[in-house]
């Protein structure tokens, strides 16, 4: 293992040396709700460690992207972060804005809506584990922080891969301000978003923000009378009330809601000779074109109390509710060969309470407790051959009836559905501490004890006829619901070496934990009704954070080695077609990242990133196939981003700037069997924007474009060739462009 670590470090250092001239990190991030003193305007303040800290002093691998950068580049979906962060990938098996993230090769290999992935998403410190909670989030943001590597101490379970923190702009005391942006783009896309900040007396302020977007579908439907798919129709509203009743005490109450009801995504079904005759890459023949509906509600109260000059108490209380439903035209054809309705309803309450020290001496700590209760209702149905054209007329009478389903031997004319409740409770006690051994060496560590319980009551699996009549029970309801109880101890230990004020070296060992999961794909056989064991990741990381040349160059690097245990995975038996949620016993991952920002002048910033991976399975069997030696899914060996920001003119008619980004992803697999025909080859995405800002800074105009070369690639692929005669594919969004005008007041 040490040889592998040394090899990984050598490769990281050598590769970074070659790329240092042209690569760069991400943009600034300003701490929410605070006005820290910065040594220079290019300092980056993050709260990755639950403290306000300079990014260069945080000894973990973090990428930060500002809200201004996201807005100017028209980054409107969480999915689009993958082109900005090294070693971050996603699959979109359940559609846009419900990303299944993979970070450093640690991913979720299950598309079920009841699951929570190993890369946790947080909105203003509130964990959003279920897809139904995601909604519309990327508006009026202060920044996004992406934490790479297991975060099992401060963030807890389901962070074996890392965490994505979305941090909204906070209300400001004593200030009346706001902005509004409106834009128009191809596919008749219309966007409007804005925010208003108003003071309420001297000790309170209110901020209200909102966004609205609507666009025609880009997946052209050739079926007469049927709408195009892949459209946009959504809005989101967020309100935040900030109150300082006295010195050392403040509260922030946030409430938000969002709604999406576009035409659902389309499935690019192959082989083309069978399923796509005469269709181009951007055409579909779909008979099921219903709308996708997602509604979210969220309330959170954050309180901060100064207990003493050196101790503070933070409380984050939250409630979430979400509903997600859609019907997927899985076959991507005008016949009803395979269509799947999905329903996901979820609610949760959570409480985080922690004490943070600021002693000003060598020792500091965070001590906290956490509780979360999540309830999910999940329902899905396989609707197989529901019309004559797809073979549903088993008895040949010209109609598809319940009698056809009753007589079938292969499932034609039948619907196979299941539904269940899922209740998960999690309780944790955690601590994070650091001790300065000398002026240059700091010892750090942390522990988190987690007690998780889960149950799956009210499970029902049925065979249903075309009329909706229940014809039989396919899996008997268990007399005792499936359940689990598990305790886990996660932790980290590391050493920082501050070589100079601008150069930090660190080494860390940490462990991540992902809770057990219930199988949502149990339709046909009792063996499918199972619980997958918990995942664990042991991470060994070495990194450095550096500033050079009078702080005009920032270079951050990290190399890592992972021992990945019990990755949860949907296994399809090739003989019985039974789907069980299993574990891949052993995998190993090693790789690294480099991020660099170079500012050769006040007018030019060069930026970019590099990530590389070597992620392989060491032991495991999937679908009866030994997959040892295969590559992990969603783990391209190379990801890179290079870009620039340049001031073209700055005078009495305003300021003109230009920004461009080129993001590259090497080839990758979406299945651990590594099916050659389903491999996604390497591709590059080009995006950019031109901006004008008035001399006063009050008005702005932006011309923007994404995927400017109109690159065609897949974001998810599933092998359905044996069972249904086609491969199931989600394809990328084509070229989009537009113009946005903005005003501040």
C-alpha positions in Angstrom: 0.0 0.0 0.0 2.9 2.4 0.8 4.3 1.8 -2.7 0.9 2.8 -4.1 0.8 5.9 -2.0 4.3 6.9 -3.1 3.5 6.3 -6.7 0.3 8.3 -6.4 2.2 11.2 -4.9 5.0 11.1 -7.6 2.4 11.1 -10.3 0.5 14.0 -8.7 3.6 16.2 -8.3 4.9 15.5 -11.8 1.6 16.1 -13.5 0.9 19.2 -11.6 4.3 20.6 -12.5 3.5 20.3 -16.2 0.0 21.8 -15.8 0.8 24.6 -13.3 1.2 27.2 -16.0 -2.3 26.7 -17.5 -4.5 25.4 -14.8 -6.3 27.2 -12.0 -8.6 26.8 -9.1 -12.1 28.2 -8.5 -13.2 31.7 -7.7 -13.6 33.5 -4.5 -16.1 32.6 -1.8 -17.3 35.0 0.8 -18.4 33.8 4.2 -22.2 34.0 4.7 -23.4 36.5 7.2 -20.0 37.9 8.2 -17.5 40.5 7.1 -14.1 38.9 7.7 -10.9 41.0 7.5 -9.0 39.8 4.4 -5.4 40.3 3.7 -6.1 40.8 0.1 -9.3 40.8 -2.1 -8.5 37.4 -3.5 -8.7 35.6 -0.2 -11.2 32.7 -0.2 -13.3 32.2 3.0 -15.1 28.9 3.5 -17.0 27.2 6.3 -16.1 23.6 5.3 -14.9 22.9 8.9 -18.0 24.6 10.4 -15.8 27.6 11.0 -15.0 30.7 9.0 -11.5 30.0 7.6 -9.2 31.0 4.8 -9.3 28.2 2.2 -5.5 28.1 2.3 -5.6 27.2 6.0 -8.2 24.4 5.6 -6.3 21.1 5.4 -8.9 19.3 3.3 -9.5 19.3 -0.4 -12.2 21.9 -1.1 -13.3 23.7 -4.3 -15.3 26.9 -3.9 -17.4 28.6 -6.6 -19.0 32.0 -6.1 -22.6 32.8 -6.7 -21.6 35.6 -9.1 -19.6 33.1 -11.1 -22.5 30.7 -11.3 -24.9 33.4 -12.3 -22.8 34.9 -15.1 -22.1 31.4 -16.5 -25.8 30.6 -16.3 -25.2 27.6 -14.0 -28.9 26.9 -13.2 -28.7 23.2 -12.1 -26.7 21.4 -9.5 -25.8 18.9 -12.2 -23.6 21.5 -14.0 -21.1 21.7 -11.1 -19.4 18.6 -12.6 -17.6 20.8 -15.2 -16.2 23.0 -12.5 -14.8 20.6 -9.9 -12.1 18.0 -10.5 -13.1 14.3 -9.9 -16.8 15.2 -9.6 -19.2 13.2 -11.8 -22.8 12.4 -11.9 -25.4 10.2 -13.4 -28.9 11.5 -14.3 -30.9 8.3 -14.3 -33.8 9.9 -12.6 -33.6 13.2 -14.5 -32.2 16.7 -14.4 -31.9 18.5 -11.0 -31.8 15.1 -9.2 -28.1 14.4 -9.6 -26.5 11.2 -8.4 -23.0 12.5 -7.6 -19.8 10.5 -7.7 -16.7 12.0 -6.1 -13.3 10.5 -6.5 -14.9 7.3 -7.8 -17.2 6.9 -4.8 -20.7 6.7 -6.2 -24.3 5.4 -5.9 -25.0 2.5 -8.1 -28.7 2.5 -7.6 -31.3 4.7 -9.3 -34.1 4.1 -6.7 -35.8 7.2 -5.4 -35.6 6.0 -1.8 -31.8 6.0 -1.7 -29.3 8.6 -0.4 -26.0 8.8 -2.2 -22.5 8.8 -0.7 -21.9 12.5 -1.7 -24.2 14.4 0.6 -25.9 17.7 -0.4 -26.4 20.4 2.2 -28.5 23.6 1.8 -27.4 26.2 4.4 -26.2 23.3 6.7 -29.4 21.3 6.3 -28.8 17.8 4.9 -30.9 16.9 1.9 -30.7 13.1 1.6 -33.7 12.2 -0.5 -34.3 13.2 -4.2 -37.7 14.8 -3.2 -35.9 17.5 -1.2 -33.6 18.8 -3.9 -35.9 21.1 -5.9 -34.7 24.4 -7.4 -31.7 25.6 -5.4 -29.1 27.5 -7.6 -30.4 31.0 -7.2 -29.2 33.9 -5.0 -26.3 31.9 -3.8 -23.2 33.2 -1.9 -21.1 30.2 -2.9 -20.9 26.5 -3.4 -18.3 24.4 -1.6 -17.4 20.9 -2.7 -15.6 18.9 -0.1 -13.7 15.9 -1.5 -13.0 12.8 0.6 -14.9 11.2 3.5 -16.5 13.8 5.9 -17.5 11.3 8.6 -16.6 13.5 11.6 -18.4 16.9 11.1 -20.9 15.8 8.4 -21.6 12.2 9.4 -23.1 9.3 7.5 -23.6 9.3 3.7 -20.5 11.3 3.1 -18.1 8.5 2.1 -17.4 10.4 -1.1 -17.7 14.0 0.2 -20.2 16.8 0.5 -21.7 19.6 -1.6 -22.6 22.7 0.4 -24.9 25.2 -1.2 -24.8 28.5 0.8 -27.4 31.2 0.1 -26.8 35.0 0.5 -27.6 36.2 4.0 -29.7 39.3 4.9 -27.6 42.4 5.7 -28.4 44.8 8.5 -29.0 48.5 7.7 -29.1 48.0 3.9 -31.9 48.4 1.3 -30.6 46.7 -1.8 -31.6 44.2 -4.5 -31.2 43.1 -8.1 -33.2 41.7 -10.9 -31.9 39.7 -13.9 -34.0 38.7 -17.0 -32.8 36.7 -19.9 -33.9 35.0 -23.1 -32.2 32.0 -24.9 -32.7 29.4 -27.5 -35.5 26.8 -27.1 -37.6 29.9 -26.2 -36.0 29.9 -22.8 -37.0 32.8 -20.5 -35.4 33.4 -17.1 -36.0 35.9 -14.4 -34.5 36.0 -10.9 -33.8 38.6 -8.3 -33.6 39.4 -4.6 -34.6 42.2 -2.2 -32.8 43.1 1.0 -34.6 45.4 3.5 -33.7 46.4 7.0 -36.3 46.0 9.8 -35.2 48.5 12.4 -31.6 48.4 13.6 -31.3 44.8 14.6 -33.1 42.8 11.9 -33.2 42.4 8.1 -35.2 40.5 5.6 -34.1 39.0 2.3 -36.5 37.6 -0.3 -35.2 35.9 -3.4 -36.8 34.1 -6.3 -36.3 32.6 -9.7 -38.5 31.5 -12.6 -37.5 29.7 -15.8 -39.4 28.3 -18.7 -38.2 26.7 -22.0 -39.4 24.4 -24.8 -38.1 20.9 -24.9 -34.9 20.2 -26.8 -35.7 16.5 -27.5 -37.8 16.8 -30.7 -40.7 14.4 -30.6 -41.7 13.2 -34.1 -45.0 11.6 -33.0 -47.8 13.8 -34.3 -49.6 15.8 -31.7 -47.1 15.0 -28.9 -45.0 17.7 -27.3 -41.2 17.8 -27.3 -39.4 16.5 -24.2 -36.7 17.8 -21.9 -38.3 21.2 -21.3 -38.0 23.6 -18.4 -40.8 25.0 -16.2 -39.9 25.9 -12.6 -39.8 28.5 -9.9 -38.3 28.9 -6.5 -38.8 31.3 -3.7 -36.6 31.8 -0.6 -37.1 34.1 2.3 -34.6 34.8 5.1 -35.1 36.8 8.3 -32.0 37.8 10.3 -32.4 39.1 13.9 -29.8 40.3 16.4 -31.8 40.7 19.6 -28.6 41.4 21.6 -24.8 41.3 21.4 -23.6 37.8 20.9 -27.0 36.4 19.9 -28.4 36.1 16.4 -31.0 34.1 14.6 -31.7 33.4 10.9 -35.1 31.9 9.9 -35.2 30.6 6.3 -38.2 29.3 4.4 -38.3 28.2 0.8 -40.5 26.4 -1.7 -40.0 25.4 -5.3 -42.1 23.8 -8.0 -41.1 22.1 -11.3 -43.5 20.7 -13.9 -41.8 20.4 -17.2 -42.3 17.8 -19.9 -40.3 14.9 -18.6 -36.9 13.8 -20.0 -36.7 11.5 -23.0 -34.8 8.2 -23.3 -32.4 7.7 -26.1 -33.0 4.0 -26.8 -30.6 1.9 -28.8 -29.8 -0.1 -31.0 -31.0 2.5 -33.5 -31.8 -0.1 -36.2 -34.6 -1.4 -33.9 -35.8 1.5 -31.9 -34.7 4.7 -33.7 -35.3 4.2 -37.4 -34.9 7.5 -39.3 -34.3 9.5 -36.1 -31.5 11.9 -35.6 -29.5 12.2 -32.3 -31.9 14.9 -31.1 -35.2 13.3 -32.1 -37.4 10.9 -30.2 -40.7 9.1 -30.9 -42.4 9.0 -27.5 -46.0 8.2 -26.7 -45.7 9.0 -23.0 -45.1 12.8 -22.6 -46.7 13.6 -19.2 -45.2 16.3 -17.0 -42.6 15.7 -14.3 -43.7 17.3 -11.0 -41.5 18.2 -8.1 -42.6 20.3 -5.1 -40.4 21.2 -2.1 -41.0 23.0 1.2 -38.3 23.8 3.7 -38.0 25.7 7.0 -34.8 26.1 9.0 -33.9 28.1 12.0 -30.2 28.8 12.8 -29.2 30.3 16.1 -25.8 31.5 17.3 -25.1 32.3 20.9 -21.8 33.6 22.5 -21.6 31.7 25.7 -18.3 33.3 26.7 -15.6 35.2 24.9 -14.2 31.9 23.7 -17.2 29.6 23.4 -20.2 29.8 21.1 -23.3 27.6 20.7 -24.9 27.0 17.3 -28.3 25.4 16.7 -29.7 24.4 13.3 -33.3 23.1 13.4 -35.0 22.1 10.1 -38.1 20.6 8.6 -38.4 19.5 4.9 -41.1 18.1 2.8 -40.9 17.0 -0.9 -43.0 15.3 -3.6 -41.5 13.9 -6.8 -43.5 12.1 -9.4 -43.2 11.3 -13.1 -43.8 8.7 -15.8 -40.8 7.6 -17.7 -41.1 6.4 -21.3 -38.4 3.9 -20.7 -38.4 2.4 -24.2 -38.1 5.8 -25.9 -40.6 4.6 -28.6 -44.1 5.4 -29.7 -45.3 1.9 -28.5 -46.0 1.1 -24.9 -43.2 -1.5 -24.5 -41.9 -0.3 -21.1 -43.1 2.6 -19.1 -42.4 3.3 -15.4 -44.4 5.6 -13.2 -42.4 6.8 -10.1 -43.7 8.4 -6.9 -41.4 9.7 -4.1 -42.9 11.5 -1.1 -40.6 12.4 1.8 -40.4 14.5 5.0 -37.7 15.0 7.5 -36.9 16.8 10.8 -33.4 17.4 11.9 -31.5 19.1 14.7 -27.8 20.0 14.9 -26.4 21.5 18.1 -22.8 22.2 18.7 -20.3 24.2 20.8 -17.3 25.8 19.1 -14.3 27.1 20.9 -12.0 30.0 19.9 -9.5 30.1 22.7 -6.8 32.0 20.9 -4.4 29.4 22.1 -3.0 26.0 20.9 -6.2 24.0 21.5 -9.6 24.4 19.9 -12.6 22.1 19.5 -16.1 21.5 18.2 -18.4 19.3 20.2 -21.9 18.5 18.9 -24.9 16.3 18.6 -27.2 15.5 15.7 -30.6 14.0 15.1 -32.5 13.3 11.9 -35.8 11.5 11.2 -36.7 10.8 7.6 -39.9 9.2 6.3 -40.3 8.2 2.7 -43.1 6.8 0.7 -41.9 5.1 -2.5 -44.0 3.6 -5.3 -43.0 2.4 -8.8 -44.6 0.3 -11.5 -43.2 -1.6 -14.4 -45.8 -1.3 -17.2 -44.9 -3.9 -19.8 -46.3 -4.2 -23.3 -49.5 -2.3 -22.6 -50.6 -2.1 -26.3 -51.0 -4.4 -29.3 -48.0 -3.0 -31.1 -45.7 -3.9 -28.3 -46.9 -7.5 -28.1 -49.4 -7.1 -25.2 -52.1 -8.9 -27.1 -51.2 -12.4 -25.9 -54.4 -14.2 -27.0 -54.6 -12.5 -30.4 -58.0 -11.0 -30.1 -56.9 -7.5 -31.1 -57.2 -6.1 -27.5 -54.9 -5.9 -24.5 -56.9 -7.0 -21.5 -56.5 -8.5 -18.0 -56.9 -11.9 -19.6 -53.7 -11.3 -21.6 -51.8 -10.5 -18.4 -53.2 -13.6 -16.7 -52.1 -15.8 -19.6 -48.6 -14.4 -20.1 -45.4 -16.2 -19.4 -43.0 -13.3 -20.0 -44.9 -10.4 -18.4 -46.6 -9.0 -21.5 -49.7 -6.9 -20.8 -48.9 -6.8 -17.1 -48.0 -4.2 -14.6 -45.7 -5.1 -11.7 -45.7 -2.5 -8.9 -44.5 -2.1 -5.4 -44.9 0.5 -2.7 -43.7 0.9 0.8 -42.9 3.3 3.6 -39.3 3.8 4.8 -38.4 5.3 8.1 -34.9 6.1 9.1 -33.6 7.7 12.3 -30.1 8.8 12.9 -28.5 10.0 16.1 -24.9 11.1 16.4 -22.4 12.7 18.8 -19.3 14.2 17.3 -16.2 16.2 18.1 -13.4 17.8 16.0 -10.3 19.2 17.7 -6.9 20.6 16.9 -3.8 21.3 18.9 -0.8 23.4 17.9 2.3 21.4 18.8 4.6 24.2 17.7 4.3 27.4 15.6 4.4 25.2 12.5 2.9 21.8 13.4 -0.7 21.3 14.3 -2.3 17.9 15.3 -5.9 17.5 14.3 -8.5 14.8 14.9 -12.1 13.9 15.3 -14.6 11.2 16.2 -18.2 10.7 15.5 -20.5 8.0 17.0 -23.6 7.3 15.0 -26.6 5.1 15.9 -28.9 4.4 12.9 -32.1 2.6 12.7 -34.4 1.9 9.7 -37.5 0.0 8.9 -39.5 -0.7 5.7 -43.2 -1.1 6.8 -46.3 -1.6 4.6 -44.4 -3.3 1.7 -46.7 -4.5 -1.1 -45.7 -6.0 -4.4 -48.5 -6.8 -6.9 -49.2 -8.1 -10.4 -51.8 -5.7 -12.0 -53.7 -6.0 -15.2 -54.1 -3.3 -17.9 -57.4 -2.3 -16.3 -55.7 -1.6 -13.0 -57.2 -4.7 -11.3 -54.9 -6.5 -8.9 -54.4 -10.0 -10.2 -52.0 -11.3 -7.6 -49.3 -10.7 -5.0 -45.8 -11.3 -6.4 -43.9 -11.0 -3.1 -45.8 -11.7 0.2 -45.8 -8.8 2.6 -43.3 -9.7 5.4 -44.9 -10.5 8.8 -42.2 -8.3 10.3 -41.0 -5.3 8.3 -37.4 -5.3 7.2 -35.3 -3.3 9.5 -31.8 -2.6 10.7 -29.9 -1.2 13.6 -26.3 -0.2 13.4 -23.7 1.7 15.4 -20.7 3.2 13.8 -17.6 5.1 14.9 -16.0 7.3 12.3 -13.0 9.4 12.8 -9.9 11.2 11.4 -6.4 12.1 12.5 -3.9 14.3 10.7 -0.9 16.6 10.9 -0.5 20.0 9.4 2.9 21.6 8.7 2.9 25.4 8.0 6.2 25.6 6.2 5.8 29.3 5.6 2.8 31.7 6.0 1.9 30.9 2.4 2.7 27.2 2.2 0.7 24.4 4.1 1.4 20.7 4.0 -0.9 18.2 5.5 -1.5 14.4 5.8 -4.8 12.9 7.0 -6.4 9.5 7.6 -10.2 9.5 7.8 -13.1 7.1 7.6 -16.5 7.6 6.0 -19.7 5.7 6.6 -22.8 5.2 4.5 -25.8 3.7 6.2 -27.6 0.5 5.1 -30.2 0.7 2.4 -33.5 -1.0 1.5 -34.0 -2.4 -2.0 -36.7 -0.5 -3.8 -36.5 -2.8 -6.9 -38.3 -5.8 -5.3 -41.1 -6.7 -7.8 -41.0 -10.4 -8.7 -39.3 -12.6 -6.1 -39.0 -12.7 -2.3 -35.2 -12.8 -2.6 -35.3 -9.2 -3.9 -36.6 -8.0 -0.6 -33.3 -7.3 1.2 -31.1 -4.8 3.0 -27.6 -3.9 1.8 -24.9 -3.6 4.4 -23.3 -0.3 5.3 -20.4 1.1 3.2 -17.1 2.3 4.5 -14.2 4.2 3.0 -10.8 4.4 4.6 -8.9 7.4 3.1 -5.2 8.3 3.3 -4.6 11.8 1.9 -1.5 14.0 1.5 -1.8 17.6 0.2 -0.5 21.1 0.1 -1.8 24.6 -0.3 0.4 27.3 -1.6 0.7 30.9 -2.7 3.6 32.1 -4.8 4.9 35.2 -6.5 3.5 37.8 -4.1 0.3 35.8 -3.8 -0.6 36.1 -7.5 -0.4 32.4 -7.9 -2.3 29.9 -5.8 -1.6 26.2 -6.2 -3.5 23.5 -4.2 -2.8 19.8 -4.6 -3.9 16.5 -3.0 -3.1 12.8 -3.5 -5.2 10.0 -1.9 -5.6 6.3 -1.6 -9.0 4.7 -0.7 -9.9 1.3 0.7 -13.6 1.1 -0.4 -15.7 -1.6 1.4 -19.2 -2.9 0.6 -20.3 -0.5 -2.1 -24.0 -0.9 -2.5 -25.1 -2.1 -5.9 -28.2 -3.2 -7.7 -27.6 -6.8 -9.0 -29.8 -8.2 -11.8 -29.8 -12.0 -12.0 -29.4 -13.0 -15.7 -31.5 -16.2 -15.2 -34.4 -15.1 -13.0 -34.3 -11.3 -13.6 -34.5 -10.8 -9.8 -33.0 -7.5 -8.7 -31.3 -7.5 -5.3 -29.4 -4.7 -3.6 -26.0 -6.2 -2.9 -22.5 -5.1 -1.8 -19.3 -5.1 -3.8 -16.9 -6.3 -1.0 -13.6 -4.6 -2.0 -12.4 -1.8 -4.2 -9.4 0.5 -4.2 -9.0 4.0 -5.5 -6.0 6.2 -5.8 -5.6 9.5 -7.6 -5.2 13.2 -7.0 -6.2 16.8 -7.9 -4.5 20.0 -8.6 -6.1 23.5 -8.7 -4.2 26.7 -9.6 -5.1 30.3 -10.0 -2.7 32.7 -11.8 -3.2 36.5 -11.9 -0.5 37.8 -14.2 -2.1 41.3 -14.1 -5.2 43.0 -12.7 -7.0 42.4 -16.0 -6.4 38.7 -16.4 -7.0 35.6 -14.3 -6.1 32.1 -15.5 -7.9 29.3 -13.8 -8.4 25.6 -14.1 -8.2 22.2 -12.4 -7.0 18.6 -12.9 -8.2 15.4 -11.4 -7.1 11.8 -12.1 -8.3 8.5 -10.8 -7.4 4.8 -10.8 -10.5 3.1 -9.4 -10.8 -0.7 -9.6 -12.8 -3.4 -8.1 -10.8 -6.0 -6.1 -13.5 -8.4 -5.2 -17.2 -8.8 -6.3 -19.7 -10.6 -8.5 -22.5 -8.8 -10.4 -25.1 -10.5 -12.5 -23.2 -13.7 -12.2 -20.0 -12.1 -13.5 -16.8 -11.8 -11.6 -16.0 -8.1 -11.8 -12.7 -8.1 -10.0 -10.2 -6.0 -12.0 -13.0 -3.9 -13.6 -13.2 -0.1 -13.4 -15.6 1.5 -11.0 -18.5 3.4 -12.5 -18.5 7.1 -13.0 -14.8 7.2 -12.4 -13.0 8.7 -15.5 -9.3 8.5 -15.2 -8.9 12.2 -16.1 -11.0 15.3 -15.6 -9.6 18.8 -16.4 -10.8 22.4 -16.7 -9.0 25.4 -18.0 -10.4 28.9 -18.3 -9.8 32.6 -18.1 -11.4 35.9 -17.0 -10.2 39.0 -18.8 -11.0 42.6 -18.7 -11.2 43.9 -22.3 -12.0 47.5 -21.6 -12.7 49.6 -18.5 -13.7 53.2 -19.1 -16.4 55.8 -19.1 -18.8 53.6 -21.1 -18.5 50.8 -18.7 -16.5 47.6 -18.2 -16.2 44.8 -20.8 -15.1 41.4 -19.7 -14.8 37.9 -21.2 -14.7 34.5 -19.6 -14.2 31.1 -21.1 -14.0 27.5 -19.9 -13.0 24.2 -21.5 -13.8 21.1 -19.4 -12.6 17.6 -20.4 -13.7 14.2 -19.2 -12.0 11.0 -20.3 -13.8 7.8 -21.0 -15.9 6.1 -18.3 -18.3 3.2 -17.7 -21.8 3.4 -16.2 -21.8 -0.3 -15.2 -19.3 -2.3 -13.2 -19.5 -5.2 -15.8 -17.7 -2.6 -18.1 -19.9 -3.5 -21.1 -17.8 -2.2 -24.0 -20.8 -0.9 -26.1 -21.9 1.2 -23.1 -18.6 2.9 -22.5 -18.8 6.7 -22.8 -15.8 8.0 -24.7 -13.9 11.1 -23.7 -15.4 14.5 -24.5 -14.8 18.2 -24.0 -17.3 21.0 -23.3 -16.8 24.6 -24.2 -18.6 27.4 -22.5 -18.2 31.1 -22.0 -19.7 34.6 -21.6 -19.2 38.2 -22.5 -20.2 40.8 -20.0 -20.8 44.6 -20.0 -21.2 46.4 -16.7 -22.1 50.1 -16.5 -19.6 52.5 -15.1 -21.7 52.8 -11.9 -22.0 49.0 -11.6 -25.8 49.3 -11.6 -26.6 47.7 -15.0 -25.2 44.7 -16.8 -25.6 42.7 -20.0 -24.3 39.2 -20.5 -24.0 37.0 -23.6 -23.6 33.4 -22.6 -23.3 29.9 -24.1 -22.9 26.4 -22.9 -21.8 23.3 -24.8 -20.9 25.6 -27.6 -19.6 22.8 -29.9 -23.0 21.0 -29.5 -21.2 17.8 -28.1 -23.3 14.7 -28.0 -22.6 12.4 -25.0 -24.4 10.2 -22.5 -24.9 10.9 -18.8 -26.3 7.5 -17.9 -26.5 4.1 -19.6 -28.2 0.8 -18.6 -28.1 -2.6 -20.4 -31.7 -3.7 -21.2 -30.8 -5.4 -24.5 -31.5 -9.0 -23.3 -34.8 -8.3 -21.6 -36.3 -5.6 -23.8 -34.2 -5.3 -27.0 -32.6 -1.9 -26.4 -30.0 0.0 -24.3 -31.4 2.7 -22.0 -29.6 6.0 -22.3 -29.9 9.5 -20.9 -28.2 12.0 -23.3 -26.7 15.4 -22.7 -28.3 18.8 -23.1 -27.3 20.3 -26.5 -25.9 23.7 -27.1 -27.7 26.5 -25.3 -27.1 30.2 -25.5 -28.8 33.5 -24.7 -28.6 37.0 -23.3 -29.3 38.3 -19.8 -29.8 41.8 -18.6 -29.5 42.9 -15.0 -30.0 45.8 -12.7 -28.9 46.5 -9.1 -30.5 48.9 -6.8 
